[in-house]
């Protein structure tokens, strides 16, 4: 399912307002992108590493979801405070 320009921003605003359907749609958009990123990262890892793609995607998603929640509550002021380095 493709997302149009600005759709993620619109969905974030709806999620902020408590729209569960928007939350589900956001998940549909973000998860495939996270899976692609995880696969690209893992393809560069050494052979026989123990990290699995699903674990990486889940960790990133949990951090992102937490950051979005904190942002909506005014605890994050900008992207510099996001949990990724």
Order of alpha helices (4+ residues) and beta strands (2+ residues): alpha-alpha-alpha
